[in-house]
Amino acid sequence: MSGERLQGGALPLRPHHGMCMAYFVGHGYSDGFTAHMGALLASLGPERPVRLVVGTDAVCGACPNNLDGLCDKPELVASYDRAVLSLCGLGEGDELSFGQFTALVEEHILSQGRRASICGDCQWNALCASQKSRWGQCRPAR
């Protein structure tokens, strides 16, 4: 996975991918993308530092919609990213642990039923709507 590390070893991650990863079950844009997403998700422990970027990231590396480092729907996915940042009280370039980030996504978006208002027009919406977030399933007991 080349080009994924930024300063301080943080993995670049689009904010909206915090939602995509919550519902990933082995379906994707292509076999290569699906394998890449599965491997990336399996490798991300809660302490792994991530840097939030509104642009191509570690997930996008194997996406067939990534055209020479640019998404073929840049405004659409950037709007998803901006909504996640806003609702979670985060900013582009923020660095935090993957666990902190996913907890914020779960708390401020997924558990509040806000996912569809952000990305309900995504082609994967029905898949996400049909299951529970893995971030909510991983929450510690209170």
N, CA, C and O atoms as CSV, one atom per row, in Angstrom:
chain,resi,resn,atom,element,x,y,z
A,1,MET,N,N,0.850,-1.175,0.000
A,1,MET,CA,C,0.000,0.000,0.000
A,1,MET,C,C,0.895,1.238,0.000
A,1,MET,O,O,1.184,1.818,1.047
A,2,SER,N,N,1.310,1.613,-1.153
A,2,SER,CA,C,2.245,2.726,-1.247
A,2,SER,C,C,1.553,4.061,-1.064
A,2,SER,O,O,0.362,4.200,-1.344
A,3,GLY,N,N,2.302,5.035,-0.596
A,3,GLY,CA,C,1.806,6.390,-0.447
A,3,GLY,C,C,0.800,6.582,0.669
A,3,GLY,O,O,0.101,7.595,0.680
A,4,GLU,N,N,0.695,5.652,1.610
A,4,GLU,CA,C,-0.319,5.763,2.643
A,4,GLU,C,C,0.160,6.477,3.887
A,4,GLU,O,O,-0.664,6.965,4.660
A,5,ARG,N,N,1.437,6.555,4.105
A,5,ARG,CA,C,1.919,7.151,5.345
A,5,ARG,C,C,2.205,8.625,5.156
A,5,ARG,O,O,2.755,9.046,4.138
A,6,LEU,N,N,1.826,9.394,6.145
A,6,LEU,CA,C,2.144,10.813,6.176
A,6,LEU,C,C,3.038,11.065,7.364
A,6,LEU,O,O,3.455,10.130,8.047
A,7,GLN,N,N,3.330,12.309,7.610
A,7,GLN,CA,C,4.172,12.677,8.734
A,7,GLN,C,C,3.693,12.014,10.021
A,7,GLN,O,O,2.492,11.920,10.276
A,8,GLY,N,N,4.643,11.558,10.823
A,8,GLY,CA,C,4.308,10.940,12.096
A,8,GLY,C,C,3.746,9.538,11.964
A,8,GLY,O,O,3.294,8.971,12.959
A,9,GLY,N,N,3.756,8.959,10.774
A,9,GLY,CA,C,3.270,7.610,10.583
A,9,GLY,C,C,1.759,7.482,10.542
A,9,GLY,O,O,1.245,6.364,10.496
A,10,ALA,N,N,1.033,8.589,10.558
A,10,ALA,CA,C,-0.433,8.522,10.527
A,10,ALA,C,C,-0.909,8.085,9.145
A,10,ALA,O,O,-0.372,8.515,8.124
A,11,LEU,N,N,-1.906,7.241,9.130
A,11,LEU,CA,C,-2.489,6.754,7.898
A,11,LEU,C,C,-3.514,7.762,7.398
A,11,LEU,O,O,-4.417,8.126,8.151
A,12,PRO,N,N,-3.408,8.228,6.152
A,12,PRO,CA,C,-4.423,9.155,5.643
A,12,PRO,C,C,-5.757,8.437,5.488
A,12,PRO,O,O,-5.822,7.333,4.947
A,13,LEU,N,N,-6.807,9.069,5.965
A,13,LEU,CA,C,-8.131,8.462,5.915
A,13,LEU,C,C,-9.180,9.527,5.640
A,13,LEU,O,O,-9.257,10.536,6.341
A,14,ARG,N,N,-9.989,9.291,4.606
A,14,ARG,CA,C,-11.108,10.184,4.329
A,14,ARG,C,C,-12.108,10.038,5.465
A,14,ARG,O,O,-12.393,8.914,5.878
A,15,PRO,N,N,-12.643,11.119,5.978
A,15,PRO,CA,C,-13.615,11.022,7.074
A,15,PRO,C,C,-14.807,10.123,6.779
A,15,PRO,O,O,-15.241,9.377,7.657
A,16,HIS,N,N,-15.345,10.175,5.570
A,16,HIS,CA,C,-16.522,9.348,5.286
A,16,HIS,C,C,-16.186,7.859,5.272
A,16,HIS,O,O,-17.085,7.027,5.400
A,17,HIS,N,N,-14.927,7.514,5.122
A,17,HIS,CA,C,-14.556,6.100,5.161
A,17,HIS,C,C,-14.733,5.502,6.556
A,17,HIS,O,O,-14.765,4.281,6.711
A,18,GLY,N,N,-14.849,6.361,7.572
A,18,GLY,CA,C,-15.189,5.871,8.903
A,18,GLY,C,C,-16.573,5.251,8.944
A,18,GLY,O,O,-16.851,4.384,9.772
A,19,MET,N,N,-17.439,5.699,8.044
A,19,MET,CA,C,-18.767,5.092,7.920
A,19,MET,C,C,-18.706,3.856,7.025
A,19,MET,O,O,-19.288,2.824,7.358
A,20,CYS,N,N,-18.019,3.949,5.913
A,20,CYS,CA,C,-17.912,2.814,4.990
A,20,CYS,C,C,-17.346,1.584,5.695
A,20,CYS,O,O,-17.864,0.476,5.551
A,21,MET,N,N,-16.289,1.795,6.450
A,21,MET,CA,C,-15.644,0.684,7.141
A,21,MET,C,C,-16.547,0.078,8.210
A,21,MET,O,O,-16.430,-1.107,8.520
A,22,ALA,N,N,-17.436,0.873,8.771
A,22,ALA,CA,C,-18.342,0.374,9.809
A,22,ALA,C,C,-19.280,-0.696,9.273
A,22,ALA,O,O,-19.766,-1.531,10.035
A,23,TYR,N,N,-19.541,-0.680,7.972
A,23,TYR,CA,C,-20.508,-1.593,7.370
A,23,TYR,C,C,-19.895,-2.544,6.339
A,23,TYR,O,O,-20.624,-3.321,5.723
A,24,PHE,N,N,-18.612,-2.502,6.143
A,24,PHE,CA,C,-17.963,-3.329,5.127
A,24,PHE,C,C,-18.140,-4.809,5.442
A,24,PHE,O,O,-17.838,-5.262,6.546
A,25,VAL,N,N,-18.635,-5.560,4.452
A,25,VAL,CA,C,-18.853,-6.998,4.629
A,25,VAL,C,C,-18.312,-7.815,3.458
A,25,VAL,O,O,-18.775,-8.927,3.206
A,26,GLY,N,N,-17.343,-7.267,2.751
A,26,GLY,CA,C,-16.728,-8.032,1.672
A,26,GLY,C,C,-17.276,-7.776,0.288
A,26,GLY,O,O,-17.030,-8.557,-0.632
A,27,HIS,N,N,-18.014,-6.693,0.125
A,27,HIS,CA,C,-18.501,-6.291,-1.196
A,27,HIS,C,C,-17.822,-4.980,-1.543
A,27,HIS,O,O,-17.572,-4.155,-0.665
A,28,GLY,N,N,-17.520,-4.783,-2.828
A,28,GLY,CA,C,-16.865,-3.546,-3.204
A,28,GLY,C,C,-16.904,-3.308,-4.701
A,28,GLY,O,O,-17.541,-4.045,-5.453
A,29,TYR,N,N,-16.215,-2.274,-5.107
A,29,TYR,CA,C,-16.209,-1.854,-6.500
A,29,TYR,C,C,-15.562,-2.875,-7.426
A,29,TYR,O,O,-15.908,-2.949,-8.605
A,30,SER,N,N,-14.625,-3.660,-6.903
A,30,SER,CA,C,-13.919,-4.673,-7.682
A,30,SER,C,C,-13.326,-5.685,-6.710
A,30,SER,O,O,-13.280,-5.438,-5.505
A,31,ASP,N,N,-12.875,-6.816,-7.226
A,31,ASP,CA,C,-12.235,-7.812,-6.362
A,31,ASP,C,C,-11.000,-7.234,-5.688
A,31,ASP,O,O,-10.758,-7.484,-4.507
A,32,GLY,N,N,-10.212,-6.455,-6.442
A,32,GLY,CA,C,-9.007,-5.841,-5.878
A,32,GLY,C,C,-9.338,-4.857,-4.772
A,32,GLY,O,O,-8.667,-4.826,-3.740
A,33,PHE,N,N,-10.374,-4.052,-4.986
A,33,PHE,CA,C,-10.786,-3.100,-3.956
A,33,PHE,C,C,-11.254,-3.836,-2.711
A,33,PHE,O,O,-10.873,-3.484,-1.595
A,34,THR,N,N,-12.075,-4.851,-2.900
A,34,THR,CA,C,-12.619,-5.612,-1.775
A,34,THR,C,C,-11.505,-6.245,-0.949
A,34,THR,O,O,-11.526,-6.181,0.280
A,35,ALA,N,N,-10.534,-6.855,-1.622
A,35,ALA,CA,C,-9.404,-7.464,-0.906
A,35,ALA,C,C,-8.605,-6.407,-0.152
A,35,ALA,O,O,-8.210,-6.619,0.995
A,36,HIS,N,N,-8.370,-5.278,-0.796
A,36,HIS,CA,C,-7.611,-4.190,-0.183
A,36,HIS,C,C,-8.335,-3.638,1.051
A,36,HIS,O,O,-7.717,-3.434,2.096
A,37,MET,N,N,-9.631,-3.399,0.926
A,37,MET,CA,C,-10.411,-2.861,2.043
A,37,MET,C,C,-10.425,-3.847,3.204
A,37,MET,O,O,-10.268,-3.447,4.358
A,38,GLY,N,N,-10.610,-5.116,2.914
A,38,GLY,CA,C,-10.612,-6.123,3.970
A,38,GLY,C,C,-9.285,-6.190,4.699
A,38,GLY,O,O,-9.251,-6.270,5.927
A,39,ALA,N,N,-8.194,-6.159,3.951
A,39,ALA,CA,C,-6.858,-6.208,4.558
A,39,ALA,C,C,-6.585,-4.951,5.364
A,39,ALA,O,O,-6.030,-5.025,6.460
A,40,LEU,N,N,-6.965,-3.807,4.839
A,40,LEU,CA,C,-6.747,-2.543,5.545
A,40,LEU,C,C,-7.541,-2.520,6.848
A,40,LEU,O,O,-7.006,-2.166,7.898
A,41,LEU,N,N,-8.787,-2.889,6.783
A,41,LEU,CA,C,-9.636,-2.901,7.972
A,41,LEU,C,C,-9.079,-3.860,9.028
A,41,LEU,O,O,-9.078,-3.540,10.216
A,42,ALA,N,N,-8.609,-5.024,8.602
A,42,ALA,CA,C,-8.042,-6.004,9.533
A,42,ALA,C,C,-6.754,-5.496,10.180
A,42,ALA,O,O,-6.417,-5.895,11.295
A,43,SER,N,N,-6.046,-4.628,9.488
A,43,SER,CA,C,-4.758,-4.135,9.996
A,43,SER,C,C,-4.885,-2.927,10.919
A,43,SER,O,O,-3.920,-2.560,11.589
A,44,LEU,N,N,-6.047,-2.311,10.964
A,44,LEU,CA,C,-6.223,-1.084,11.737
A,44,LEU,C,C,-6.657,-1.382,13.164
A,44,LEU,O,O,-7.825,-1.675,13.418
A,45,GLY,N,N,-5.716,-1.307,14.086
A,45,GLY,CA,C,-6.048,-1.433,15.493
A,45,GLY,C,C,-6.498,-0.104,16.041
A,45,GLY,O,O,-6.289,0.929,15.406
A,46,PRO,N,N,-7.115,-0.105,17.212
A,46,PRO,CA,C,-7.653,1.133,17.778
A,46,PRO,C,C,-6.603,2.196,18.068
A,46,PRO,O,O,-6.934,3.381,18.106
A,47,GLU,N,N,-5.363,1.813,18.270
A,47,GLU,CA,C,-4.314,2.793,18.581
A,47,GLU,C,C,-3.636,3.368,17.344
A,47,GLU,O,O,-2.850,4.309,17.460
A,48,ARG,N,N,-3.919,2.829,16.172
A,48,ARG,CA,C,-3.264,3.278,14.940
A,48,ARG,C,C,-3.607,4.736,14.667
A,48,ARG,O,O,-4.785,5.086,14.599
A,49,PRO,N,N,-2.596,5.595,14.510
A,49,PRO,CA,C,-2.895,6.999,14.201
A,49,PRO,C,C,-3.394,7.167,12.769
A,49,PRO,O,O,-2.868,6.558,11.838
A,50,VAL,N,N,-4.411,7.998,12.613
A,50,VAL,CA,C,-4.925,8.352,11.297
A,50,VAL,C,C,-4.908,9.872,11.170
A,50,VAL,O,O,-4.996,10.598,12.160
A,51,ARG,N,N,-4.795,10.325,9.941
A,51,ARG,CA,C,-4.858,11.754,9.632
A,51,ARG,C,C,-6.012,11.949,8.671
A,51,ARG,O,O,-6.035,11.343,7.600
A,52,LEU,N,N,-6.958,12.776,9.035
A,52,LEU,CA,C,-8.160,12.973,8.235
A,52,LEU,C,C,-7.880,13.873,7.044
A,52,LEU,O,O,-7.409,15.001,7.193
A,53,VAL,N,N,-8.180,13.352,5.854
A,53,VAL,CA,C,-7.905,14.065,4.610
A,53,VAL,C,C,-9.154,14.101,3.743
A,53,VAL,O,O,-9.921,13.139,3.699
A,54,VAL,N,N,-9.348,15.207,3.064
A,54,VAL,CA,C,-10.428,15.317,2.089
A,54,VAL,C,C,-9.758,15.196,0.722
A,54,VAL,O,O,-9.478,16.185,0.045
A,55,GLY,N,N,-9.521,13.974,0.359
A,55,GLY,CA,C,-8.825,13.617,-0.875
A,55,GLY,C,C,-8.544,12.127,-0.823
A,55,GLY,O,O,-8.914,11.455,0.139
A,56,THR,N,N,-7.903,11.615,-1.836
A,56,THR,CA,C,-7.646,10.183,-1.861
A,56,THR,C,C,-6.813,9.763,-0.658
A,56,THR,O,O,-5.946,10.501,-0.190
A,57,ASP,N,N,-7.099,8.560,-0.172
A,57,ASP,CA,C,-6.497,8.072,1.063
A,57,ASP,C,C,-6.060,6.618,0.916
A,57,ASP,O,O,-5.929,6.106,-0.196
A,58,ALA,N,N,-5.839,5.970,2.042
A,58,ALA,CA,C,-5.402,4.580,2.051
A,58,ALA,C,C,-6.449,3.654,1.440
A,58,ALA,O,O,-6.085,2.680,0.781
A,59,VAL,N,N,-7.715,3.920,1.635
A,59,VAL,CA,C,-8.792,3.097,1.077
A,59,VAL,C,C,-8.846,3.265,-0.438
A,59,VAL,O,O,-9.059,2.292,-1.161
A,60,CYS,N,N,-8.659,4.469,-0.916
A,60,CYS,CA,C,-8.798,4.783,-2.337
A,60,CYS,C,C,-7.732,4.137,-3.215
A,60,CYS,O,O,-7.900,4.061,-4.432
A,61,GLY,N,N,-6.646,3.674,-2.620
A,61,GLY,CA,C,-5.543,3.132,-3.402
A,61,GLY,C,C,-5.932,2.067,-4.398
A,61,GLY,O,O,-5.350,2.006,-5.481
A,62,ALA,N,N,-6.895,1.223,-4.071
A,62,ALA,CA,C,-7.306,0.131,-4.958
A,62,ALA,C,C,-8.673,0.363,-5.588
A,62,ALA,O,O,-9.241,-0.557,-6.177
A,63,CYS,N,N,-9.206,1.559,-5.477
A,63,CYS,CA,C,-10.540,1.838,-6.004
A,63,CYS,C,C,-10.476,2.132,-7.507
A,63,CYS,O,O,-9.657,2.941,-7.943
A,64,PRO,N,N,-11.328,1.485,-8.294
A,64,PRO,CA,C,-11.335,1.761,-9.736
A,64,PRO,C,C,-11.826,3.167,-10.082
A,64,PRO,O,O,-11.657,3.614,-11.216
A,65,ASN,N,N,-12.432,3.868,-9.122
A,65,ASN,CA,C,-12.860,5.252,-9.346
A,65,ASN,C,C,-11.750,6.252,-9.044
A,65,ASN,O,O,-11.948,7.458,-9.195
A,66,ASN,N,N,-10.584,5.766,-8.621
A,66,ASN,CA,C,-9.413,6.592,-8.358
A,66,ASN,C,C,-8.670,6.754,-9.683
A,66,ASN,O,O,-8.041,5.817,-10.174
A,67,LEU,N,N,-8.750,7.930,-10.241
A,67,LEU,CA,C,-8.129,8.215,-11.530
A,67,LEU,C,C,-6.890,9.070,-11.319
A,67,LEU,O,O,-6.975,10.293,-11.199
A,68,ASP,N,N,-5.743,8.414,-11.275
A,68,ASP,CA,C,-4.468,9.103,-11.067
A,68,ASP,C,C,-4.472,9.954,-9.800
A,68,ASP,O,O,-3.993,11.088,-9.804
A,69,GLY,N,N,-5.016,9.399,-8.717
A,69,GLY,CA,C,-5.000,10.080,-7.430
A,69,GLY,C,C,-6.187,10.993,-7.178
A,69,GLY,O,O,-6.236,11.674,-6.153
A,70,LEU,N,N,-7.146,11.017,-8.098
A,70,LEU,CA,C,-8.345,11.839,-7.927
A,70,LEU,C,C,-9.581,10.976,-8.096
A,70,LEU,O,O,-9.658,10.168,-9.021
A,71,CYS,N,N,-10.542,11.145,-7.211
A,71,CYS,CA,C,-11.807,10.425,-7.304
A,71,CYS,C,C,-12.582,10.932,-8.519
A,71,CYS,O,O,-12.528,12.117,-8.849
A,72,ASP,N,N,-13.296,10.031,-9.175
A,72,ASP,CA,C,-14.079,10.476,-10.336
A,72,ASP,C,C,-15.359,11.210,-9.937
A,72,ASP,O,O,-16.075,11.713,-10.803
A,73,LYS,N,N,-15.658,11.277,-8.624
A,73,LYS,CA,C,-16.790,12.060,-8.106
A,73,LYS,C,C,-16.302,12.930,-6.950
A,73,LYS,O,O,-16.777,12.786,-5.824
A,74,PRO,N,N,-15.362,13.827,-7.220
A,74,PRO,CA,C,-14.690,14.553,-6.124
A,74,PRO,C,C,-15.613,15.395,-5.263
A,74,PRO,O,O,-15.452,15.406,-4.043
A,75,GLU,N,N,-16.566,16.096,-5.843
A,75,GLU,CA,C,-17.441,16.958,-5.046
A,75,GLU,C,C,-18.392,16.142,-4.182
A,75,GLU,O,O,-18.671,16.512,-3.041
A,76,LEU,N,N,-18.887,15.046,-4.717
A,76,LEU,CA,C,-19.808,14.199,-3.963
A,76,LEU,C,C,-19.128,13.621,-2.720
A,76,LEU,O,O,-19.646,13.750,-1.611
A,77,VAL,N,N,-17.973,12.987,-2.906
A,77,VAL,CA,C,-17.317,12.376,-1.749
A,77,VAL,C,C,-16.748,13.423,-0.799
A,77,VAL,O,O,-16.676,13.182,0.406
A,78,ALA,N,N,-16.344,14.574,-1.317
A,78,ALA,CA,C,-15.878,15.655,-0.431
A,78,ALA,C,C,-17.036,16.166,0.430
A,78,ALA,O,O,-16.826,16.559,1.578
A,79,SER,N,N,-18.259,16.163,-0.116
A,79,SER,CA,C,-19.412,16.590,0.694
A,79,SER,C,C,-19.667,15.586,1.817
A,79,SER,O,O,-20.035,15.983,2.922
A,80,TYR,N,N,-19.476,14.293,1.552
A,80,TYR,CA,C,-19.591,13.282,2.608
A,80,TYR,C,C,-18.544,13.557,3.689
A,80,TYR,O,O,-18.846,13.536,4.882
A,81,ASP,N,N,-17.305,13.815,3.250
A,81,ASP,CA,C,-16.214,14.073,4.197
A,81,ASP,C,C,-16.493,15.291,5.068
A,81,ASP,O,O,-16.319,15.242,6.285
A,82,ARG,N,N,-16.925,16.380,4.444
A,82,ARG,CA,C,-17.193,17.608,5.203
A,82,ARG,C,C,-18.310,17.397,6.223
A,82,ARG,O,O,-18.246,17.934,7.329
A,83,ALA,N,N,-19.324,16.627,5.866
A,83,ALA,CA,C,-20.423,16.359,6.799
A,83,ALA,C,C,-19.926,15.561,7.998
A,83,ALA,O,O,-20.297,15.862,9.133
A,84,VAL,N,N,-19.096,14.553,7.767
A,84,VAL,CA,C,-18.558,13.753,8.872
A,84,VAL,C,C,-17.697,14.628,9.775
A,84,VAL,O,O,-17.829,14.574,10.998
A,85,LEU,N,N,-16.821,15.429,9.184
A,85,LEU,CA,C,-15.973,16.320,9.980
A,85,LEU,C,C,-16.828,17.239,10.846
A,85,LEU,O,O,-16.577,17.379,12.043
A,86,SER,N,N,-17.827,17.860,10.247
A,86,SER,CA,C,-18.675,18.801,10.968
A,86,SER,C,C,-19.415,18.130,12.124
A,86,SER,O,O,-19.387,18.625,13.250
A,87,LEU,N,N,-20.065,17.023,11.851
A,87,LEU,CA,C,-20.852,16.347,12.884
A,87,LEU,C,C,-19.991,15.790,14.011
A,87,LEU,O,O,-20.446,15.680,15.150
A,88,CYS,N,N,-18.752,15.439,13.694
A,88,CYS,CA,C,-17.853,14.880,14.719
A,88,CYS,C,C,-16.993,15.940,15.402
A,88,CYS,O,O,-16.215,15.617,16.300
A,89,GLY,N,N,-17.122,17.200,14.990
A,89,GLY,CA,C,-16.328,18.269,15.590
A,89,GLY,C,C,-14.854,18.168,15.246
A,89,GLY,O,O,-13.995,18.500,16.064
A,90,LEU,N,N,-14.560,17.710,14.041
A,90,LEU,CA,C,-13.184,17.510,13.602
A,90,LEU,C,C,-12.870,18.419,12.424
A,90,LEU,O,O,-13.766,19.034,11.847
A,91,GLY,N,N,-11.581,18.500,12.068
A,91,GLY,CA,C,-11.165,19.291,10.930
A,91,GLY,C,C,-10.228,18.516,10.032
A,91,GLY,O,O,-9.572,17.568,10.465
A,92,GLU,N,N,-10.170,18.927,8.781
A,92,GLU,CA,C,-9.238,18.296,7.850
A,92,GLU,C,C,-7.819,18.442,8.397
A,92,GLU,O,O,-7.425,19.516,8.853
A,93,GLY,N,N,-7.070,17.364,8.345
A,93,GLY,CA,C,-5.698,17.368,8.844
A,93,GLY,C,C,-5.580,16.924,10.292
A,93,GLY,O,O,-4.470,16.677,10.764
A,94,ASP,N,N,-6.693,16.814,11.012
A,94,ASP,CA,C,-6.634,16.341,12.400
A,94,ASP,C,C,-6.052,14.935,12.443
A,94,ASP,O,O,-6.331,14.102,11.582
A,95,GLU,N,N,-5.242,14.692,13.457
A,95,GLU,CA,C,-4.690,13.364,13.699
A,95,GLU,C,C,-5.216,12.852,15.027
A,95,GLU,O,O,-5.219,13.571,16.026
A,96,LEU,N,N,-5.659,11.610,15.030
A,96,LEU,CA,C,-6.151,10.953,16.235
A,96,LEU,C,C,-6.032,9.457,16.013
A,96,LEU,O,O,-5.706,9.014,14.912
A,97,SER,N,N,-6.292,8.683,17.041
A,97,SER,CA,C,-6.212,7.235,16.865
A,97,SER,C,C,-7.441,6.765,16.085
A,97,SER,O,O,-8.494,7.402,16.106
A,98,PHE,N,N,-7.277,5.647,15.407
A,98,PHE,CA,C,-8.382,5.061,14.663
A,98,PHE,C,C,-9.549,4.764,15.609
A,98,PHE,O,O,-10.706,4.971,15.243
A,99,GLY,N,N,-9.263,4.290,16.795
A,99,GLY,CA,C,-10.307,4.009,17.779
A,99,GLY,C,C,-11.061,5.259,18.205
A,99,GLY,O,O,-12.282,5.223,18.354
A,100,GLN,N,N,-10.348,6.365,18.404
A,100,GLN,CA,C,-11.014,7.622,18.760
A,100,GLN,C,C,-11.909,8.085,17.616
A,100,GLN,O,O,-13.041,8.519,17.826
A,101,PHE,N,N,-11.375,7.984,16.402
A,101,PHE,CA,C,-12.136,8.424,15.239
A,101,PHE,C,C,-13.408,7.595,15.068
A,101,PHE,O,O,-14.490,8.157,14.896
A,102,THR,N,N,-13.294,6.279,15.112
A,102,THR,CA,C,-14.471,5.446,14.910
A,102,THR,C,C,-15.491,5.629,16.039
A,102,THR,O,O,-16.696,5.529,15.806
A,103,ALA,N,N,-15.021,5.895,17.246
A,103,ALA,CA,C,-15.942,6.154,18.362
A,103,ALA,C,C,-16.729,7.441,18.109
A,103,ALA,O,O,-17.923,7.503,18.403
A,104,LEU,N,N,-16.071,8.463,17.568
A,104,LEU,CA,C,-16.762,9.720,17.245
A,104,LEU,C,C,-17.787,9.517,16.133
A,104,LEU,O,O,-18.898,10.043,16.205
A,105,VAL,N,N,-17.415,8.755,15.107
A,105,VAL,CA,C,-18.344,8.470,14.007
A,105,VAL,C,C,-19.571,7.725,14.540
A,105,VAL,O,O,-20.706,8.049,14.190
A,106,GLU,N,N,-19.332,6.734,15.383
A,106,GLU,CA,C,-20.448,5.977,15.957
A,106,GLU,C,C,-21.336,6.870,16.816
A,106,GLU,O,O,-22.559,6.859,16.679
A,107,GLU,N,N,-20.715,7.640,17.698
A,107,GLU,CA,C,-21.470,8.461,18.650
A,107,GLU,C,C,-22.269,9.577,17.985
A,107,GLU,O,O,-23.435,9.793,18.316
A,108,HIS,N,N,-21.642,10.283,17.051
A,108,HIS,CA,C,-22.260,11.488,16.495
A,108,HIS,C,C,-23.042,11.266,15.202
A,108,HIS,O,O,-23.847,12.110,14.808
A,109,ILE,N,N,-22.807,10.131,14.544
A,109,ILE,CA,C,-23.483,9.903,13.259
A,109,ILE,C,C,-24.280,8.602,13.260
A,109,ILE,O,O,-25.504,8.623,13.131
A,110,LEU,N,N,-23.600,7.487,13.405
A,110,LEU,CA,C,-24.254,6.197,13.200
A,110,LEU,C,C,-25.310,5.892,14.250
A,110,LEU,O,O,-26.426,5.505,13.903
A,111,SER,N,N,-24.983,6.056,15.518
A,111,SER,CA,C,-25.964,5.751,16.565
A,111,SER,C,C,-27.096,6.779,16.619
A,111,SER,O,O,-28.131,6.535,17.239
A,112,GLN,N,N,-26.896,7.923,15.973
A,112,GLN,CA,C,-27.913,8.978,15.929
A,112,GLN,C,C,-28.803,8.868,14.682
A,112,GLN,O,O,-29.704,9.683,14.485
A,113,GLY,N,N,-28.545,7.860,13.847
A,113,GLY,CA,C,-29.348,7.678,12.634
A,113,GLY,C,C,-29.090,8.709,11.561
A,113,GLY,O,O,-29.973,8.990,10.751
A,114,ARG,N,N,-27.893,9.282,11.538
A,114,ARG,CA,C,-27.578,10.355,10.582
A,114,ARG,C,C,-26.856,9.883,9.322
A,114,ARG,O,O,-26.622,10.683,8.416
A,115,ARG,N,N,-26.502,8.610,9.245
A,115,ARG,CA,C,-25.715,8.135,8.114
A,115,ARG,C,C,-26.407,8.409,6.781
A,115,ARG,O,O,-25.787,8.950,5.866
A,116,ALA,N,N,-27.674,8.045,6.660
A,116,ALA,CA,C,-28.374,8.191,5.385
A,116,ALA,C,C,-28.488,9.644,4.946
A,116,ALA,O,O,-28.531,9.921,3.748
A,117,SER,N,N,-28.537,10.578,5.897
A,117,SER,CA,C,-28.616,11.990,5.507
A,117,SER,C,C,-27.292,12.467,4.904
A,117,SER,O,O,-27.262,13.471,4.193
A,118,ILE,N,N,-26.217,11.764,5.182
A,118,ILE,CA,C,-24.909,12.120,4.635
A,118,ILE,C,C,-24.677,11.414,3.304
A,118,ILE,O,O,-24.310,12.043,2.311
A,119,CYS,N,N,-24.896,10.098,3.295
A,119,CYS,CA,C,-24.499,9.314,2.120
A,119,CYS,C,C,-25.607,8.388,1.633
A,119,CYS,O,O,-25.322,7.338,1.058
A,120,GLY,N,N,-26.857,8.758,1.853
A,120,GLY,CA,C,-27.970,7.935,1.419
A,120,GLY,C,C,-28.072,7.774,-0.083
A,120,GLY,O,O,-28.762,6.877,-0.566
A,121,ASP,N,N,-27.384,8.644,-0.836
A,121,ASP,CA,C,-27.387,8.531,-2.296
A,121,ASP,C,C,-26.268,7.644,-2.818
A,121,ASP,O,O,-26.129,7.479,-4.030
A,122,CYS,N,N,-25.470,7.074,-1.931
A,122,CYS,CA,C,-24.368,6.189,-2.315
A,122,CYS,C,C,-24.918,4.866,-2.845
A,122,CYS,O,O,-25.964,4.403,-2.390
A,123,GLN,N,N,-24.231,4.266,-3.786
A,123,GLN,CA,C,-24.680,2.996,-4.354
A,123,GLN,C,C,-24.695,1.863,-3.328
A,123,GLN,O,O,-25.353,0.846,-3.550
A,124,TRP,N,N,-23.981,2.021,-2.208
A,124,TRP,CA,C,-23.903,0.983,-1.183
A,124,TRP,C,C,-24.884,1.227,-0.040
A,124,TRP,O,O,-24.839,0.509,0.959
A,125,ASN,N,N,-25.766,2.214,-0.155
A,125,ASN,CA,C,-26.677,2.577,0.919
A,125,ASN,C,C,-27.504,1.396,1.432
A,125,ASN,O,O,-27.626,1.215,2.644
A,126,ALA,N,N,-28.067,0.602,0.541
A,126,ALA,CA,C,-28.926,-0.516,0.968
A,126,ALA,C,C,-28.137,-1.515,1.811
A,126,ALA,O,O,-28.664,-2.057,2.782
A,127,LEU,N,N,-26.889,-1.760,1.451
A,127,LEU,CA,C,-26.057,-2.683,2.219
A,127,LEU,C,C,-25.826,-2.135,3.625
A,127,LEU,O,O,-25.937,-2.873,4.603
A,128,CYS,N,N,-25.513,-0.872,3.729
A,128,CYS,CA,C,-25.272,-0.258,5.044
A,128,CYS,C,C,-26.549,-0.238,5.877
A,128,CYS,O,O,-26.520,-0.506,7.078
A,129,ALA,N,N,-27.657,0.079,5.239
A,129,ALA,CA,C,-28.934,0.192,5.956
A,129,ALA,C,C,-29.428,-1.157,6.480
A,129,ALA,O,O,-30.270,-1.206,7.377
A,130,SER,N,N,-28.908,-2.245,5.922
A,130,SER,CA,C,-29.407,-3.567,6.287
A,130,SER,C,C,-28.679,-4.215,7.463
A,130,SER,O,O,-28.983,-5.352,7.824
A,131,GLN,N,N,-27.726,-3.510,8.063
A,131,GLN,CA,C,-26.966,-4.123,9.155
A,131,GLN,C,C,-26.556,-3.097,10.198
A,131,GLN,O,O,-26.727,-1.892,10.013
A,132,LYS,N,N,-26.020,-3.595,11.285
A,132,LYS,CA,C,-25.537,-2.738,12.367
A,132,LYS,C,C,-24.088,-2.341,12.124
A,132,LYS,O,O,-23.330,-3.065,11.477
A,133,SER,N,N,-23.727,-1.208,12.640
A,133,SER,CA,C,-22.353,-0.723,12.569
A,133,SER,C,C,-21.433,-1.607,13.401
A,133,SER,O,O,-21.754,-1.960,14.536
A,134,ARG,N,N,-20.296,-1.958,12.831
A,134,ARG,CA,C,-19.313,-2.718,13.612
A,134,ARG,C,C,-18.742,-1.850,14.735
A,134,ARG,O,O,-18.279,-2.390,15.740
A,135,TRP,N,N,-18.759,-0.535,14.596
A,135,TRP,CA,C,-18.237,0.319,15.669
A,135,TRP,C,C,-19.160,0.268,16.883
A,135,TRP,O,O,-18.679,0.277,18.016
A,136,GLY,N,N,-20.450,0.217,16.675
A,136,GLY,CA,C,-21.398,0.114,17.778
A,136,GLY,C,C,-21.325,-1.235,18.464
A,136,GLY,O,O,-21.521,-1.332,19.676
A,137,GLN,N,N,-21.044,-2.274,17.697
A,137,GLN,CA,C,-20.924,-3.622,18.242
A,137,GLN,C,C,-19.670,-3.756,19.095
A,137,GLN,O,O,-19.591,-4.638,19.951
A,138,CYS,N,N,-18.700,-2.895,18.869
A,138,CYS,CA,C,-17.420,-2.981,19.583
A,138,CYS,C,C,-17.365,-2.084,20.802
A,138,CYS,O,O,-16.366,-2.064,21.522
A,139,ARG,N,N,-18.438,-1.339,21.037
A,139,ARG,CA,C,-18.426,-0.426,22.178
A,139,ARG,C,C,-18.311,-1.180,23.494
A,139,ARG,O,O,-18.966,-2.205,23.686
A,140,PRO,N,N,-17.485,-0.677,24.392
A,140,PRO,CA,C,-17.389,-1.323,25.699
A,140,PRO,C,C,-18.681,-1.143,26.492
A,140,PRO,O,O,-19.409,-0.168,26.303
A,141,ALA,N,N,-18.950,-2.085,27.368
A,141,ALA,CA,C,-20.134,-1.974,28.229
A,141,ALA,C,C,-19.985,-0.795,29.152
A,141,ALA,O,O,-18.883,-0.487,29.606
A,142,ARG,N,N,-21.094,-0.128,29.436
A,142,ARG,CA,C,-21.039,1.064,30.314
A,142,ARG,C,C,-21.517,0.719,31.683
A,142,ARG,O,O,-21.547,1.581,32.562
